Amino acid sequence: MKVKVLIADDEPLAREIILSYLEDFSEVVSIVEVANGLEAVKKINQLSPDLVFLDIEMPKMDGISVLDSNALKNQPLVIFTTAYNQYAIKAFELNAIDYLMKPFDRDRFHKTMKKALDKLKMIELKDFQIELSRFRLDYENAILEKSSSEFPSKLVVKDSKRIKHIQVEDITMIRAAGDYVEINERDGKFLLYKTITEIQSKLNPNIFRRIHKSVIINSEKITEIRPHVNSEFYFHMLDGQIVKSGRTYKDQITDLTSGNI
């Protein structure tokens, strides 16, 4: 495991102590130092460090504000380092993994670093498992696509406990969820590591309709359609869900809403 560290502290001596203690950990491959909160936000966004040692009382922006900033593009693991104990509750509310009271010795620092490294190993393992699941699903779905004459009749999907083959005809709805989609099927909700546009291209467009930028429905599972405003409609699905179409998709669903399926 290779760990990138950022030290944010306005006191040079405090940064020097952390630097010397970090020499005991071979996992640490790079260290960047900053002396104020604004620089901390900038470097976190630029470098995506794995671990940040963050002082609380700093010029321009304090450590609490750094971690609570809307400007942060990603959230690293954070260890607060401070001479003040009144910030501890707020620090843990912001999911800091530890709170080092200055002055701290090498033994206390080692205990904190062990906690941080254990957490980073768990994150690394989880990321690996996600990539492994993604690879397996992509591989198995590719095999199913090759064996299909046009559109696959099955998909390989997963939930928190299992990987499962589902019949495409049993899908009620597909929702976009970042870089993957959530598939609603009669046995529950499952994930597939594809964008909604990618999965749309794999399905029969006569049956599966994109009614919103983030929703595809199975037109054979519609029980009722109710008009809304601005060419929008509420689609009542067989499983009880109700979803609204987007106005920019009115032309794609005209045959559904006019009853000319």
N, C-alpha and C positions, 0 to 999 in steps of 0.2 A: 504494500500500500504506500502511495506517495501523497504526502500532505502539504498543501500550500497554506502558509500562515500569514496573516496580517496583524501587525501590532499597532494599535492606535492609542497613543498616550502623549501628552504634551510635556512630560518629564523625561529628559534624556536618560537619567539614571534608571528610571523604572523600565524603560525600553531595553536598556543594557542588561538588567537583571534577567528579564524574560529571555532575551537572546542567549545569555549564558546557560540558562536552564534548558532551553530547547536543544542545545548541543548534545544532550543526553539521549535524544530521540532520533534514530536513523531514519524513521519514516518521514521526517520533515525535510523536504527537498528545496523549498524556497521560502524566504521570509522578506516581507516588505514592511517598512516602517512609515507611519504618518504621525503628525503632531496635532491634528485638530479633527473635529467631526466632519466638516465638509470634505476634507481630503479622504477621510475614511469611506464616506459614501461613494466618492468618485472611484477610489481604488477597488472597492467591493464590486462595483458595476463593471469595471474594466478587467479585473483579474480573476473574478469568481473564486476567491480563496475558500478553502475547505473549513478553516478555523480562524476566528478573529478574537484576539485579546483586546478588549475594549474598555478603556478608562471611562469613567462617568463624567468627572469634572474636567471638561476640555473647552478651549476657546472656539468660538464661531458656531459650534453645535455640540451639545453634550452627548454622551454615549447613549442615554436612553432615547433621545431624539433620533440618533442615527439608526438604531434598531427599529424604531417606530416610524421611520420615514417612508413616505409614499414614493420617494425617488429610488428606493432600492429595487433593482430588477431581480435579484435573487436573495435568498436568505441563508447565509452560512451558519454553521454552528458558532455560538458566541459564548465566551467566558468573560464576565465583567471583572475588571480589576480596579479597586477603589479603596480609598481610606475611609469611606463613609458607609455605615451600615443601614441607613434609612432608606436606601434604594432597593434593598434586597427583594422585597415583595414585588415591586414593579418589574424588576429584572426577570424574575421567574414567571411572571404573567406574560412576558415577552418571549418565553421559552428559552432563556439562557440556560446553558447546561451546568454552569457553576458560577460562583460569586467569590472571588478571591479578595480577601481583605488585606490591604497593605499594612505593614510589611509581611509578606509571606515567605516561608523558607522553601528550600529545595524539596523537602519531603511532601509538604502540602501541594506544591506545584506538580510533583510526580503523580499524586493521587488524582488531581484534576485532569492531567493529560491522559492518564489511563482511562478515565471515564470518557474523555473526548475521543480517543482512538477506538475504544469499544463501540461507541456510537457510530463513528465513521465506517467501521467494518460492517456494522449492520446495514447501513445505507448502501455500501458497496455491494453487499450480498443481495440486497433487495433489487438494486439496479440490474445486477447480473441475472437474477431470476426473471425479471421482467423481459430482458432481452432474449433470454432462452425461450420463454413462453411465446414471445413475438415470432421468433424464428420458427418454432414448432408449428404455430398456427399458420404462418405464411406457407410453410412447406406442405402441410396437409391440405390446405385450401387450394394450393397450386395443383396438387394431384387430382383433387376433385374436379377442378376446372378442366383439366386435360381429358378427363373421362366423360365429360358432359358434351353433348352435341352442340349446345348453344349456351344456355344459362345453367349454372350449377343447381342441382336439386337439393344439395346439402351444403352446410357451412360448418367449419370447425371453430368453436368459440370457447370462452372460459368464464368462470366466475371465481370467487375467492377460494373455492375448494376443488374444482374439477375442470377438466377440459372435456367438451362434449360435442358430439355430432348432432346437429339439429336439421330438421327438414325446413327448407326455405318457405314452403307453403304454410308452416306454422308460425311464421314471424308476423306479428301484428304491426310493429312500429320500430323504426330505427332513429335514434337521436345522436346528434353530434356531441362529442365530449372531448374537446381539445384535439389531440392527435390520435384519438381512437373513437369508436362508436359504441353506444349501448344498444344492444338488440333486445327488444321485448318479445318474448316467445311464451308459449302457454305454460312452460315449466319455470319461468322466471326471467330475470334480466342477466344478460351475458355481455362480455366485452369482446371486441375484435379490434386489433391494432391497425386500423385503416381509417382514412378520412372519409367523411360522408360522401364526397364526390367519387372516391375510389370504389366504395361499396355500391354506389348507385350504378356505376358502369358494369357491375357484375350481375345485376338483377334485371329481370324482364320488365321493361318500361311500361308494358300494357297492364301490369299488375301492381308494380311498386312505383308509387308516385312521390316525387319531391314536392311537398306542399309548402315548404318553408326552408330557409337556408340551412336550418339545423334539424329538419324532420323529413323522413320518408315514411309513408304509410302503405300498408297492404290494402289495396282497394277492395279486395274480397272480404276484408274484415270490418268494413264500414257498416254500421247499423243505422246511422242517421246523419244527415248533414243539415246544419242550420245556418242561414245567412247572418252575417254580422254587418259591419259597415266597411266602406272603401274597398269593395270587392274581396272582403275577407269572409271566411266561413269557419264554423266550428264543426269538426269531424268527431262524431261519437263512434268509438271503436268497440269491437266485440268483447274485449276484456274490461270494458268500463271506462277506459281512459278517454279524455276529451282533449283535442289539440286544435289550435287555431292555425289556419293557413296564413301565409304572408301575401300582401297585396301584389308583390312583384311576381307571384307565381300563378296569378289568375288565369293566364292563357294556357298553362300546362294542365289545369284541372277543369277546364270548361266542360269537357264531356262528363265529368263526375258531378259537377254542380248543376248541370242542366238535365241530368237524368238520361244522357245518351251514351251510357257505357257500352 
